[in-house]
Amino acid sequence: MQIDDCTATTVINGVNYCVLVIHQQSWLDELNNLTVVQVGLLLSSTALIWYVAWGIRAALDLLGHDHED
């Protein structure tokens, strides 16, 4: 088997090993890379979702829906 994209190769007991380095960016790093406008949009959309959910819950309570807290 031939692998062309090895980051590093090493030989252990006569066997060639290919070492691949995979970097996955965390969600905190992605948040840090957002622009000010993107952060504003994210916060606004989050607030809107909570507001709509609160409105639906209030409407269901008004209609007599029982929910357990």
GICORGI-V258480 format. One record per residue. N is the residue number from 1. SS is DSSP state (A for helix, B for strand, O for the rest). PHI is phi in radians with two decimals (NA if undefined). Layout:
<<N SS PHI> <N SS PHI>>
//
This chain:
<<1 O NA> <2 O -1.93> <3 O -2.08> <4 O -1.65> <5 O -1.89> <6 O -1.25> <7 O -1.25> <8 B -2.64> <9 B -2.13> <10 B -2.50> <11 B -2.00> <12 B -2.18> <13 O 0.93> <14 O 1.37> <15 B -1.91> <16 B -1.37> <17 B -2.04> <18 B -1.80> <19 B -1.94> <20 O -1.89> <21 O -1.80> <22 O -1.99> <23 O -1.90> <24 O -2.04> <25 O -1.31> <26 O -1.37> <27 A -1.18> <28 A -1.20> <29 A -1.11> <30 A -1.14> <31 A -1.11> <32 A -1.15> <33 O -1.54> <34 O -1.28> <35 O -1.39> <36 A -1.08> <37 A -1.12> <38 A -1.14> <39 A -1.13> <40 A -1.06> <41 A -1.14> <42 A -1.11> <43 A -1.15> <44 A -1.12> <45 A -1.18> <46 A -1.12> <47 A -1.10> <48 A -1.12> <49 A -1.08> <50 A -1.11> <51 A -1.13> <52 A -1.13> <53 A -1.09> <54 A -1.11> <55 A -1.12> <56 A -1.13> <57 A -1.13> <58 A -1.12> <59 A -1.14> <60 A -1.15> <61 A -1.12> <62 A -1.12> <63 O -1.43> <64 O 1.64> <65 O -1.26> <66 O -1.58> <67 O -2.34> <68 O -1.73> <69 O -1.66>>
//
